[in-house]
Amino acid sequence: MELPFAESWKIKMVEPIRKSTRQEREQWLKEAHYNVFQLKSEQVYIDLITDSGTGAMSDRQWAAMMLGDESYAGASSFFNLKEVITRLTGFEYVIPTHQGRAAENVLFSYLVHDGDIVPGNSHFDTTKGHIEGRKAIALDCTIDEAKNTQLEIPFKGNVDPVKLEKALQEHGDRIPFIIVTITNNTAGGQPVSMQNLREVRALADKYNKPVLFDSARFAENAYFIKMREDGYSGKTIKEITKEMFDLADGMTMSAKKDGIVNMGGFIATRKKDWYEGAKGFCVQYEGYLTYGGMNGRDMNALATGLDENTEFDNLETRIRQVEYLAKKLDEYGIPYQRPAGGHAIFVDATKVLTHVPKNEFPAQTLTVELYLEAGIRGCEIGYILADRDPVTRENRFTGLDLLRLAIPRRVYTDNHMNVIAVALKNVFDRRESITNGVRITWEAPLMRHFTVQLERTELLSFS
């Protein structure tokens, strides 16, 4: 008999979590203006708001922290980190930052200007915010199949080469670079194939444009290439990673995801002019070039985490837990972005809450309902996150409206996945009675979903 699958690690330390009552959750959510970002962590039973900075570090990472060099300039911890990054990616120039959005801020301060157009595959919120905040345009060139949540294709995060070439032909002089997000978070944690990365590279070379990877979950993308793309099953994750980055000119990285650290990020590139142009902004916004917003101990932990998480066993354990939750939702008939993504399940809120109009934000309403049901905190990736059109100031309702359930790495067990699935089923079973959503009472002009204040359009009664 074949042995069942089990985690590739064992537990050394635990943190208690507490349950709450429905009455408590109703009060807490009202005080938080129906924005789950505003809840206190102790008010949450199972926290799936993000997989960013919420993973459990390994014993090797904790040991590495004890050897952190906190020198202001020239710290050995920086050179440890740089060596790992260069070995994995081939990029010679490295600038550490305190997290991914800081890497974008530093690099985009040099690269993005008023009137620019930056094509890519479903720019994530901070990426789009840093582009639009500079009065530039983030142009989505994702394949159309990504909008059909029930369609199963292996690389749903791909860039559409036809859309990209059209953009390059029409706006070539205004395009400073092409950005590819691996994996494509906004489209549901969907991977990008190696073939598609080659197609993007070929177009970039044809039109003489550099390519930047938003690389927060590059290791998960490499895993999917190994498992789904012809010719890669026999290659290691590290070999696939190197091949991916050979097709790019640089990367920004939120290391809080696939680096499995609580805080950290970096820019890495083979282009000396990018490095020279960005490093002044690093000193201005982050810190000196050999720490750039990170402690020495955190750089050591990140170097170890990057090395660990580009091994197959670690990634397999992580992604198979996401697949486990997906199978439970399949049993209950709950629609999500298929196939299951690398870091999260993205529930299709418009297919669940069919009676909630789009201007009352179905995915945010579903986020609220799941928290009220069981104290589970997810995150809206949809109409609120999309922000308003920077020109018309109208809400953007053209994309997907999803509830993201992001699974922290090495934190929860499959028993927690069972609780999540049943709680979501309970909401799904009473979906016909949910006919009202939420409305915005206050919002920031950019990246509003973090701080938006909401109210229920009508208080509902539940049986």
C-alpha beads as a LAMMPS data file, in Angstrom:
LAMMPS data file: protein, C-alpha beads

463 atoms
462 bonds

1 atom types
1 bond types

-500.0 500.0 xlo xhi
-500.0 500.0 ylo yhi
-500.0 500.0 zlo zhi

Masses

1 110.0

Atoms # bond

1 1 1 0.000 0.000 0.000
2 1 1 1.275 3.472 -0.897
3 1 1 2.007 5.669 2.082
4 1 1 -0.226 8.745 2.499
5 1 1 1.257 12.192 2.003
6 1 1 2.613 13.991 5.083
7 1 1 4.332 17.293 5.767
8 1 1 8.065 17.586 5.106
9 1 1 8.614 19.134 8.548
10 1 1 7.715 18.576 12.195
11 1 1 6.417 21.147 14.685
12 1 1 8.777 22.584 17.317
13 1 1 6.817 25.512 18.739
14 1 1 3.141 26.458 18.877
15 1 1 1.120 29.636 19.426
16 1 1 -2.334 29.496 21.049
17 1 1 -5.312 30.914 19.163
18 1 1 -8.761 31.615 20.573
19 1 1 -12.297 31.284 19.362
20 1 1 -14.912 34.005 19.794
21 1 1 -18.683 34.294 19.825
22 1 1 -20.847 35.540 16.996
23 1 1 -21.920 38.472 19.174
24 1 1 -18.286 39.469 19.796
25 1 1 -17.452 39.274 16.104
26 1 1 -20.424 41.420 15.130
27 1 1 -19.286 44.146 17.526
28 1 1 -15.622 43.940 16.509
29 1 1 -16.448 44.104 12.822
30 1 1 -18.707 47.100 13.311
31 1 1 -15.902 48.869 15.196
32 1 1 -13.564 48.006 12.316
33 1 1 -15.957 49.625 9.809
34 1 1 -16.420 46.222 8.124
35 1 1 -12.792 46.247 6.989
36 1 1 -11.058 43.112 8.263
37 1 1 -7.649 44.820 7.989
38 1 1 -8.746 46.928 10.958
39 1 1 -9.416 43.935 13.232
40 1 1 -6.974 43.095 16.014
41 1 1 -5.157 39.813 15.506
42 1 1 -6.528 38.388 18.760
43 1 1 -10.025 38.864 17.337
44 1 1 -9.225 36.367 14.573
45 1 1 -9.430 32.583 14.894
46 1 1 -7.820 31.482 11.599
47 1 1 -5.999 34.277 9.792
48 1 1 -5.910 34.011 6.012
49 1 1 -5.710 37.717 5.202
50 1 1 -2.290 37.159 3.644
51 1 1 0.603 34.750 3.316
52 1 1 2.969 37.740 3.470
53 1 1 5.238 37.693 6.514
54 1 1 2.974 35.207 8.297
55 1 1 4.910 31.979 7.695
56 1 1 6.742 29.948 10.322
57 1 1 10.515 30.143 10.070
58 1 1 12.655 27.029 10.310
59 1 1 15.202 26.156 12.981
60 1 1 17.953 26.940 10.458
61 1 1 16.500 30.402 9.916
62 1 1 16.288 31.096 13.644
63 1 1 19.865 29.888 14.053
64 1 1 21.011 32.161 11.209
65 1 1 19.413 35.145 12.952
66 1 1 21.741 34.674 15.903
67 1 1 24.710 35.257 13.570
68 1 1 23.342 38.478 12.079
69 1 1 25.904 41.202 11.471
70 1 1 24.346 44.561 12.372
71 1 1 27.160 46.695 10.953
72 1 1 25.799 49.822 9.291
73 1 1 27.958 49.401 6.196
74 1 1 29.443 46.268 4.664
75 1 1 27.661 43.781 6.932
76 1 1 28.529 40.140 6.264
77 1 1 24.802 39.357 6.377
78 1 1 24.294 41.421 3.218
79 1 1 26.980 39.472 1.375
80 1 1 25.450 36.195 2.565
81 1 1 22.117 37.327 1.130
82 1 1 23.633 38.634 -2.094
83 1 1 25.454 35.350 -2.687
84 1 1 22.214 33.342 -2.424
85 1 1 20.250 35.761 -4.642
86 1 1 22.950 35.800 -7.316
87 1 1 23.270 32.003 -7.219
88 1 1 19.507 31.539 -7.642
89 1 1 18.854 34.290 -10.195
90 1 1 22.115 35.201 -11.908
91 1 1 21.562 38.873 -11.042
92 1 1 24.781 40.636 -10.081
93 1 1 23.383 43.796 -8.482
94 1 1 21.282 43.548 -5.291
95 1 1 19.612 46.251 -3.212
96 1 1 17.878 45.122 0.013
97 1 1 14.633 46.852 1.075
98 1 1 12.281 46.412 3.996
99 1 1 9.591 44.733 1.837
100 1 1 8.307 44.377 -1.726
101 1 1 6.476 47.691 -2.001
102 1 1 9.662 49.425 -0.873
103 1 1 11.545 47.665 -3.682
104 1 1 8.920 48.964 -6.117
105 1 1 9.126 52.458 -4.665
106 1 1 12.908 52.590 -4.970
107 1 1 13.115 51.136 -8.485
108 1 1 10.030 52.867 -9.885
109 1 1 11.288 56.214 -8.569
110 1 1 14.002 55.818 -11.175
111 1 1 12.086 54.035 -13.955
112 1 1 8.467 55.296 -13.968
113 1 1 7.445 58.824 -14.936
114 1 1 4.340 60.860 -15.686
115 1 1 2.621 59.545 -18.832
116 1 1 4.416 56.182 -18.945
117 1 1 2.571 52.944 -19.707
118 1 1 3.677 49.737 -17.972
119 1 1 2.176 46.571 -19.510
120 1 1 2.011 43.357 -17.527
121 1 1 -0.158 40.541 -16.250
122 1 1 -2.648 41.783 -13.645
123 1 1 -0.440 44.170 -11.667
124 1 1 -0.939 43.645 -7.944
125 1 1 -2.207 46.453 -5.720
126 1 1 1.105 47.989 -4.645
127 1 1 2.560 47.663 -8.142
128 1 1 -0.433 49.410 -9.680
129 1 1 -0.415 51.975 -6.882
130 1 1 3.245 52.846 -7.431
131 1 1 2.611 53.191 -11.174
132 1 1 -0.616 55.196 -10.962
133 1 1 0.727 57.290 -8.097
134 1 1 3.355 58.532 -10.559
135 1 1 0.593 59.449 -13.050
136 1 1 1.463 56.507 -15.283
137 1 1 -0.803 53.699 -16.544
138 1 1 -0.710 50.038 -15.513
139 1 1 -1.896 48.205 -18.642
140 1 1 -3.253 44.695 -18.062
141 1 1 -2.230 42.203 -20.769
142 1 1 -3.278 38.978 -19.008
143 1 1 -4.799 36.217 -21.112
144 1 1 -8.619 36.396 -21.318
145 1 1 -8.963 32.849 -19.982
146 1 1 -7.969 34.126 -16.530
147 1 1 -11.363 35.840 -16.235
148 1 1 -13.232 32.504 -16.459
149 1 1 -12.814 31.139 -12.956
150 1 1 -14.235 27.707 -13.810
151 1 1 -11.909 27.084 -16.747
152 1 1 -9.022 24.742 -15.918
153 1 1 -5.803 25.420 -17.822
154 1 1 -2.315 24.916 -16.381
155 1 1 -0.892 28.439 -16.784
156 1 1 -3.729 30.864 -16.248
157 1 1 -1.411 33.693 -15.190
158 1 1 0.200 34.077 -18.614
159 1 1 0.731 37.331 -20.471
160 1 1 -1.221 37.494 -23.756
161 1 1 1.499 38.000 -26.410
162 1 1 -0.987 39.577 -28.839
163 1 1 -2.106 42.173 -26.275
164 1 1 1.500 42.845 -25.287
165 1 1 2.702 43.359 -28.859
166 1 1 -0.239 45.654 -29.565
167 1 1 0.775 47.745 -26.552
168 1 1 4.402 47.817 -27.685
169 1 1 3.393 48.872 -31.198
170 1 1 1.020 51.618 -30.041
171 1 1 2.873 52.964 -26.999
172 1 1 6.487 51.926 -27.512
173 1 1 8.035 55.298 -26.646
174 1 1 6.006 55.505 -23.426
175 1 1 6.856 51.999 -22.124
176 1 1 9.867 51.946 -19.765
177 1 1 9.686 48.177 -19.146
178 1 1 7.419 45.125 -19.188
179 1 1 6.463 43.602 -15.836
180 1 1 5.521 39.943 -15.295
181 1 1 4.158 38.807 -11.932
182 1 1 5.118 35.238 -11.000
183 1 1 2.813 33.808 -9.812
184 1 1 -0.046 36.067 -10.923
185 1 1 -1.666 36.935 -7.578
186 1 1 -4.542 39.114 -8.768
187 1 1 -5.657 36.451 -11.254
188 1 1 -5.822 33.877 -8.456
189 1 1 -2.271 32.834 -7.658
190 1 1 -1.965 31.408 -11.148
191 1 1 1.437 30.474 -12.603
192 1 1 3.170 31.713 -15.751
193 1 1 4.724 29.110 -18.031
194 1 1 8.352 29.093 -19.123
195 1 1 7.157 29.181 -22.718
196 1 1 5.188 32.348 -22.001
197 1 1 8.214 33.936 -20.333
198 1 1 10.187 33.165 -23.496
199 1 1 7.472 34.774 -25.625
200 1 1 7.584 37.909 -23.472
201 1 1 11.379 37.994 -23.730
202 1 1 11.235 37.667 -27.513
203 1 1 8.814 40.595 -27.798
204 1 1 10.891 42.640 -25.360
205 1 1 13.990 42.050 -27.483
206 1 1 12.082 42.845 -30.694
207 1 1 11.006 46.223 -29.333
208 1 1 14.137 46.827 -27.238
209 1 1 12.383 46.867 -23.849
210 1 1 13.643 45.452 -20.530
211 1 1 11.669 42.890 -18.546
212 1 1 11.055 43.054 -14.790
213 1 1 9.672 40.157 -12.734
214 1 1 7.488 40.812 -9.681
215 1 1 8.868 37.758 -7.927
216 1 1 7.151 37.413 -4.549
217 1 1 6.159 33.820 -5.323
218 1 1 8.759 32.826 -7.898
219 1 1 9.497 29.502 -6.188
220 1 1 5.847 28.469 -6.358
221 1 1 5.872 29.431 -10.040
222 1 1 8.917 27.201 -10.569
223 1 1 7.085 24.334 -8.818
224 1 1 4.139 24.620 -11.208
225 1 1 6.492 24.660 -14.207
226 1 1 8.094 21.471 -12.915
227 1 1 4.720 19.788 -12.364
228 1 1 2.794 21.051 -15.407
229 1 1 5.106 22.012 -18.264
230 1 1 6.662 19.511 -20.654
231 1 1 10.373 19.044 -20.283
232 1 1 10.724 20.194 -16.695
233 1 1 9.752 17.231 -14.518
234 1 1 13.368 16.120 -14.224
235 1 1 14.750 19.557 -13.335
236 1 1 15.247 20.878 -9.814
237 1 1 13.436 23.955 -8.518
238 1 1 16.738 25.813 -8.412
239 1 1 17.474 24.951 -12.059
240 1 1 14.022 26.129 -13.130
241 1 1 14.388 29.288 -11.057
242 1 1 17.664 30.156 -12.789
243 1 1 16.116 29.521 -16.208
244 1 1 13.175 31.818 -15.407
245 1 1 15.388 34.695 -14.310
246 1 1 17.642 34.277 -17.343
247 1 1 14.642 35.667 -19.261
248 1 1 14.426 38.867 -17.162
249 1 1 16.559 41.950 -16.684
250 1 1 15.662 42.409 -13.051
251 1 1 13.262 41.610 -10.247
252 1 1 11.497 43.112 -7.281
253 1 1 10.838 40.773 -4.393
254 1 1 8.606 40.795 -1.385
255 1 1 10.623 38.260 0.581
256 1 1 7.769 37.862 3.071
257 1 1 6.256 35.228 0.769
258 1 1 8.647 32.733 -0.795
259 1 1 11.530 33.916 1.390
260 1 1 9.504 32.860 4.462
261 1 1 10.549 35.797 6.628
262 1 1 8.448 38.237 8.604
263 1 1 9.904 41.313 6.916
264 1 1 12.195 41.940 3.972
265 1 1 12.551 42.455 0.252
266 1 1 15.039 43.382 -2.434
267 1 1 15.759 44.548 -5.959
268 1 1 18.086 42.438 -8.082
269 1 1 19.194 43.134 -11.641
270 1 1 21.803 42.502 -14.282
271 1 1 21.456 46.103 -15.556
272 1 1 24.089 48.371 -14.042
273 1 1 22.155 51.506 -15.045
274 1 1 19.111 50.288 -13.062
275 1 1 21.347 49.685 -10.061
276 1 1 23.083 53.042 -10.347
277 1 1 19.765 54.837 -10.864
278 1 1 17.984 53.126 -7.976
279 1 1 20.671 53.115 -5.308
280 1 1 20.303 56.823 -4.534
281 1 1 16.602 56.294 -3.864
282 1 1 17.495 53.360 -1.598
283 1 1 19.665 55.614 0.542
284 1 1 16.941 58.274 0.521
285 1 1 13.979 56.034 1.350
286 1 1 15.342 52.846 2.932
287 1 1 18.869 53.021 4.271
288 1 1 22.445 52.354 3.280
289 1 1 23.015 49.974 0.356
290 1 1 24.149 47.034 2.451
291 1 1 21.100 46.968 4.696
292 1 1 18.459 49.034 2.902
293 1 1 15.738 48.707 5.528
294 1 1 16.654 45.250 6.866
295 1 1 18.467 44.120 9.980
296 1 1 21.475 41.885 9.566
297 1 1 19.664 39.068 11.363
298 1 1 16.738 39.357 8.942
299 1 1 19.058 39.224 5.924
300 1 1 20.590 36.035 7.312
301 1 1 17.149 34.503 7.869
302 1 1 16.133 35.474 4.332
303 1 1 19.257 33.966 2.778
304 1 1 18.447 30.681 4.510
305 1 1 14.732 30.891 3.654
306 1 1 15.411 31.440 -0.050
307 1 1 17.700 28.430 -0.083
308 1 1 15.188 26.232 1.773
309 1 1 12.137 27.270 -0.216
310 1 1 13.712 26.509 -3.559
311 1 1 13.686 22.821 -2.656
312 1 1 10.891 20.578 -3.928
313 1 1 9.770 19.007 -0.633
314 1 1 9.089 22.332 1.046
315 1 1 7.049 23.627 -1.905
316 1 1 5.167 20.361 -2.350
317 1 1 4.021 20.392 1.288
318 1 1 2.843 23.976 0.982
319 1 1 1.017 23.702 -2.342
320 1 1 -0.605 20.362 -1.559
321 1 1 -2.230 21.931 1.516
322 1 1 -3.815 24.562 -0.734
323 1 1 -4.976 21.735 -3.015
324 1 1 -6.424 19.911 0.005
325 1 1 -8.614 22.911 0.820
326 1 1 -9.650 23.146 -2.837
327 1 1 -10.825 19.529 -2.799
328 1 1 -12.942 20.207 0.290
329 1 1 -14.576 23.148 -1.486
330 1 1 -15.185 20.904 -4.499
331 1 1 -17.125 18.542 -2.226
332 1 1 -19.394 21.421 -1.212
333 1 1 -19.773 22.855 -4.723
334 1 1 -18.184 26.199 -3.847
335 1 1 -16.816 28.000 -6.957
336 1 1 -13.237 29.290 -6.899
337 1 1 -10.559 30.274 -9.411
338 1 1 -9.581 26.951 -10.924
339 1 1 -7.164 25.288 -10.768
340 1 1 -6.137 26.025 -7.181
341 1 1 -3.365 28.633 -7.002
342 1 1 -0.028 28.267 -5.307
343 1 1 -0.603 30.304 -2.175
344 1 1 -4.355 30.721 -1.790
345 1 1 -7.872 29.780 -2.758
346 1 1 -9.726 32.582 -4.529
347 1 1 -13.478 32.119 -4.091
348 1 1 -15.567 33.606 -6.912
349 1 1 -17.825 35.892 -4.892
350 1 1 -20.011 36.897 -7.831
351 1 1 -20.957 33.235 -8.301
352 1 1 -21.669 32.770 -4.568
353 1 1 -23.492 35.985 -3.638
354 1 1 -25.528 36.299 -6.801
355 1 1 -28.061 38.652 -5.182
356 1 1 -25.494 41.231 -4.042
357 1 1 -25.056 43.900 -6.748
358 1 1 -21.542 44.699 -7.881
359 1 1 -21.735 48.243 -6.496
360 1 1 -22.220 46.673 -3.059
361 1 1 -18.986 44.670 -3.434
362 1 1 -19.815 40.923 -3.312
363 1 1 -16.274 39.782 -2.421
364 1 1 -15.996 42.192 0.501
365 1 1 -19.471 41.093 1.619
366 1 1 -18.364 37.446 1.477
367 1 1 -15.239 38.367 3.466
368 1 1 -17.478 39.899 6.139
369 1 1 -19.823 36.901 6.185
370 1 1 -16.995 34.371 6.584
371 1 1 -15.554 36.311 9.517
372 1 1 -18.969 36.549 11.182
373 1 1 -19.504 32.828 10.627
374 1 1 -16.322 31.521 12.239
375 1 1 -13.769 34.252 12.944
376 1 1 -11.853 33.430 9.750
377 1 1 -10.199 36.471 8.157
378 1 1 -9.778 36.456 4.392
379 1 1 -9.072 39.305 2.001
380 1 1 -11.005 40.891 -0.857
381 1 1 -9.151 40.798 -4.179
382 1 1 -11.661 42.514 -6.385
383 1 1 -13.646 45.673 -6.948
384 1 1 -12.455 47.507 -3.829
385 1 1 -8.819 46.533 -4.351
386 1 1 -9.093 47.663 -7.997
387 1 1 -9.417 51.294 -6.851
388 1 1 -11.091 53.935 -8.977
389 1 1 -10.080 54.732 -12.543
390 1 1 -7.436 57.488 -12.184
391 1 1 -9.053 59.528 -14.976
392 1 1 -12.823 59.032 -14.581
393 1 1 -12.743 58.333 -10.813
394 1 1 -15.366 55.654 -11.378
395 1 1 -15.173 52.287 -9.619
396 1 1 -13.584 49.595 -11.782
397 1 1 -15.869 46.585 -12.091
398 1 1 -14.284 44.918 -15.127
399 1 1 -12.048 42.416 -13.338
400 1 1 -12.698 39.456 -11.070
401 1 1 -14.252 39.889 -7.617
402 1 1 -12.641 37.287 -5.379
403 1 1 -12.340 36.358 -1.720
404 1 1 -8.738 35.300 -1.215
405 1 1 -7.975 32.724 1.452
406 1 1 -4.176 32.967 1.670
407 1 1 -2.550 30.069 3.509
408 1 1 0.487 30.991 5.638
409 1 1 3.469 28.692 5.110
410 1 1 4.093 25.982 7.739
411 1 1 1.490 27.449 10.128
412 1 1 -1.891 25.666 9.966
413 1 1 -2.801 21.985 9.810
414 1 1 -5.311 20.237 7.561
415 1 1 -7.734 20.313 10.496
416 1 1 -7.754 24.082 10.134
417 1 1 -8.445 23.619 6.409
418 1 1 -11.472 21.499 7.347
419 1 1 -12.800 24.270 9.601
420 1 1 -12.348 26.829 6.823
421 1 1 -14.179 24.654 4.314
422 1 1 -17.155 23.992 6.583
423 1 1 -17.443 27.642 7.610
424 1 1 -17.483 28.660 3.965
425 1 1 -20.058 25.951 3.242
426 1 1 -22.310 27.360 5.955
427 1 1 -22.181 30.782 4.306
428 1 1 -22.691 29.179 0.889
429 1 1 -25.754 27.292 2.122
430 1 1 -27.471 30.550 3.168
431 1 1 -26.297 32.570 0.174
432 1 1 -29.843 33.108 -1.115
433 1 1 -30.667 35.114 2.020
434 1 1 -27.717 37.484 1.532
435 1 1 -29.106 40.211 -0.703
436 1 1 -27.345 43.303 0.608
437 1 1 -23.685 44.148 0.697
438 1 1 -21.559 47.054 1.851
439 1 1 -21.023 50.639 0.772
440 1 1 -17.965 52.859 1.110
441 1 1 -18.156 55.692 3.629
442 1 1 -14.489 56.759 3.365
443 1 1 -11.602 55.773 1.104
444 1 1 -8.020 56.719 0.314
445 1 1 -7.232 57.798 -3.265
446 1 1 -4.780 54.914 -3.799
447 1 1 -4.666 51.352 -2.432
448 1 1 -7.905 52.072 -0.628
449 1 1 -8.657 48.506 0.468
450 1 1 -6.169 48.645 3.347
451 1 1 -7.917 51.524 5.130
452 1 1 -11.367 51.797 3.514
453 1 1 -14.329 52.318 5.845
454 1 1 -17.606 50.601 5.045
455 1 1 -21.117 50.103 6.327
456 1 1 -23.727 47.453 5.662
457 1 1 -26.356 48.527 3.170
458 1 1 -28.896 46.751 5.342
459 1 1 -28.614 44.748 8.554
460 1 1 -29.606 41.189 7.723
461 1 1 -31.314 38.677 9.957
462 1 1 -29.888 35.188 10.142
463 1 1 -31.503 31.987 11.236

Bonds

1 1 1 2
2 1 2 3
3 1 3 4
4 1 4 5
5 1 5 6
6 1 6 7
7 1 7 8
8 1 8 9
9 1 9 10
10 1 10 11
11 1 11 12
12 1 12 13
13 1 13 14
14 1 14 15
15 1 15 16
16 1 16 17
17 1 17 18
18 1 18 19
19 1 19 20
20 1 20 21
21 1 21 22
22 1 22 23
23 1 23 24
24 1 24 25
25 1 25 26
26 1 26 27
27 1 27 28
28 1 28 29
29 1 29 30
30 1 30 31
31 1 31 32
32 1 32 33
33 1 33 34
34 1 34 35
35 1 35 36
36 1 36 37
37 1 37 38
38 1 38 39
39 1 39 40
40 1 40 41
41 1 41 42
42 1 42 43
43 1 43 44
44 1 44 45
45 1 45 46
46 1 46 47
47 1 47 48
48 1 48 49
49 1 49 50
50 1 50 51
51 1 51 52
52 1 52 53
53 1 53 54
54 1 54 55
55 1 55 56
56 1 56 57
57 1 57 58
58 1 58 59
59 1 59 60
60 1 60 61
61 1 61 62
62 1 62 63
63 1 63 64
64 1 64 65
65 1 65 66
66 1 66 67
67 1 67 68
68 1 68 69
69 1 69 70
70 1 70 71
71 1 71 72
72 1 72 73
73 1 73 74
74 1 74 75
75 1 75 76
76 1 76 77
77 1 77 78
78 1 78 79
79 1 79 80
80 1 80 81
81 1 81 82
82 1 82 83
83 1 83 84
84 1 84 85
85 1 85 86
86 1 86 87
87 1 87 88
88 1 88 89
89 1 89 90
90 1 90 91
91 1 91 92
92 1 92 93
93 1 93 94
94 1 94 95
95 1 95 96
96 1 96 97
97 1 97 98
98 1 98 99
99 1 99 100
100 1 100 101
101 1 101 102
102 1 102 103
103 1 103 104
104 1 104 105
105 1 105 106
106 1 106 107
107 1 107 108
108 1 108 109
109 1 109 110
110 1 110 111
111 1 111 112
112 1 112 113
113 1 113 114
114 1 114 115
115 1 115 116
116 1 116 117
117 1 117 118
118 1 118 119
119 1 119 120
120 1 120 121
121 1 121 122
122 1 122 123
123 1 123 124
124 1 124 125
125 1 125 126
126 1 126 127
127 1 127 128
128 1 128 129
129 1 129 130
130 1 130 131
131 1 131 132
132 1 132 133
133 1 133 134
134 1 134 135
135 1 135 136
136 1 136 137
137 1 137 138
138 1 138 139
139 1 139 140
140 1 140 141
141 1 141 142
142 1 142 143
143 1 143 144
144 1 144 145
145 1 145 146
146 1 146 147
147 1 147 148
148 1 148 149
149 1 149 150
150 1 150 151
151 1 151 152
152 1 152 153
153 1 153 154
154 1 154 155
155 1 155 156
156 1 156 157
157 1 157 158
158 1 158 159
159 1 159 160
160 1 160 161
161 1 161 162
162 1 162 163
163 1 163 164
164 1 164 165
165 1 165 166
166 1 166 167
167 1 167 168
168 1 168 169
169 1 169 170
170 1 170 171
171 1 171 172
172 1 172 173
173 1 173 174
174 1 174 175
175 1 175 176
176 1 176 177
177 1 177 178
178 1 178 179
179 1 179 180
180 1 180 181
181 1 181 182
182 1 182 183
183 1 183 184
184 1 184 185
185 1 185 186
186 1 186 187
187 1 187 188
188 1 188 189
189 1 189 190
190 1 190 191
191 1 191 192
192 1 192 193
193 1 193 194
194 1 194 195
195 1 195 196
196 1 196 197
197 1 197 198
198 1 198 199
199 1 199 200
200 1 200 201
201 1 201 202
202 1 202 203
203 1 203 204
204 1 204 205
205 1 205 206
206 1 206 207
207 1 207 208
208 1 208 209
209 1 209 210
210 1 210 211
211 1 211 212
212 1 212 213
213 1 213 214
214 1 214 215
215 1 215 216
216 1 216 217
217 1 217 218
218 1 218 219
219 1 219 220
220 1 220 221
221 1 221 222
222 1 222 223
223 1 223 224
224 1 224 225
225 1 225 226
226 1 226 227
227 1 227 228
228 1 228 229
229 1 229 230
230 1 230 231
231 1 231 232
232 1 232 233
233 1 233 234
234 1 234 235
235 1 235 236
236 1 236 237
237 1 237 238
238 1 238 239
239 1 239 240
240 1 240 241
241 1 241 242
242 1 242 243
243 1 243 244
244 1 244 245
245 1 245 246
246 1 246 247
247 1 247 248
248 1 248 249
249 1 249 250
250 1 250 251
251 1 251 252
252 1 252 253
253 1 253 254
254 1 254 255
255 1 255 256
256 1 256 257
257 1 257 258
258 1 258 259
259 1 259 260
260 1 260 261
261 1 261 262
262 1 262 263
263 1 263 264
264 1 264 265
265 1 265 266
266 1 266 267
267 1 267 268
268 1 268 269
269 1 269 270
270 1 270 271
271 1 271 272
272 1 272 273
273 1 273 274
274 1 274 275
275 1 275 276
276 1 276 277
277 1 277 278
278 1 278 279
279 1 279 280
280 1 280 281
281 1 281 282
282 1 282 283
283 1 283 284
284 1 284 285
285 1 285 286
286 1 286 287
287 1 287 288
288 1 288 289
289 1 289 290
290 1 290 291
291 1 291 292
292 1 292 293
293 1 293 294
294 1 294 295
295 1 295 296
296 1 296 297
297 1 297 298
298 1 298 299
299 1 299 300
300 1 300 301
301 1 301 302
302 1 302 303
303 1 303 304
304 1 304 305
305 1 305 306
306 1 306 307
307 1 307 308
308 1 308 309
309 1 309 310
310 1 310 311
311 1 311 312
312 1 312 313
313 1 313 314
314 1 314 315
315 1 315 316
316 1 316 317
317 1 317 318
318 1 318 319
319 1 319 320
320 1 320 321
321 1 321 322
322 1 322 323
323 1 323 324
324 1 324 325
325 1 325 326
326 1 326 327
327 1 327 328
328 1 328 329
329 1 329 330
330 1 330 331
331 1 331 332
332 1 332 333
333 1 333 334
334 1 334 335
335 1 335 336
336 1 336 337
337 1 337 338
338 1 338 339
339 1 339 340
340 1 340 341
341 1 341 342
342 1 342 343
343 1 343 344
344 1 344 345
345 1 345 346
346 1 346 347
347 1 347 348
348 1 348 349
349 1 349 350
350 1 350 351
351 1 351 352
352 1 352 353
353 1 353 354
354 1 354 355
355 1 355 356
356 1 356 357
357 1 357 358
358 1 358 359
359 1 359 360
360 1 360 361
361 1 361 362
362 1 362 363
363 1 363 364
364 1 364 365
365 1 365 366
366 1 366 367
367 1 367 368
368 1 368 369
369 1 369 370
370 1 370 371
371 1 371 372
372 1 372 373
373 1 373 374
374 1 374 375
375 1 375 376
376 1 376 377
377 1 377 378
378 1 378 379
379 1 379 380
380 1 380 381
381 1 381 382
382 1 382 383
383 1 383 384
384 1 384 385
385 1 385 386
386 1 386 387
387 1 387 388
388 1 388 389
389 1 389 390
390 1 390 391
391 1 391 392
392 1 392 393
393 1 393 394
394 1 394 395
395 1 395 396
396 1 396 397
397 1 397 398
398 1 398 399
399 1 399 400
400 1 400 401
401 1 401 402
402 1 402 403
403 1 403 404
404 1 404 405
405 1 405 406
406 1 406 407
407 1 407 408
408 1 408 409
409 1 409 410
410 1 410 411
411 1 411 412
412 1 412 413
413 1 413 414
414 1 414 415
415 1 415 416
416 1 416 417
417 1 417 418
418 1 418 419
419 1 419 420
420 1 420 421
421 1 421 422
422 1 422 423
423 1 423 424
424 1 424 425
425 1 425 426
426 1 426 427
427 1 427 428
428 1 428 429
429 1 429 430
430 1 430 431
431 1 431 432
432 1 432 433
433 1 433 434
434 1 434 435
435 1 435 436
436 1 436 437
437 1 437 438
438 1 438 439
439 1 439 440
440 1 440 441
441 1 441 442
442 1 442 443
443 1 443 444
444 1 444 445
445 1 445 446
446 1 446 447
447 1 447 448
448 1 448 449
449 1 449 450
450 1 450 451
451 1 451 452
452 1 452 453
453 1 453 454
454 1 454 455
455 1 455 456
456 1 456 457
457 1 457 458
458 1 458 459
459 1 459 460
460 1 460 461
461 1 461 462
462 1 462 463
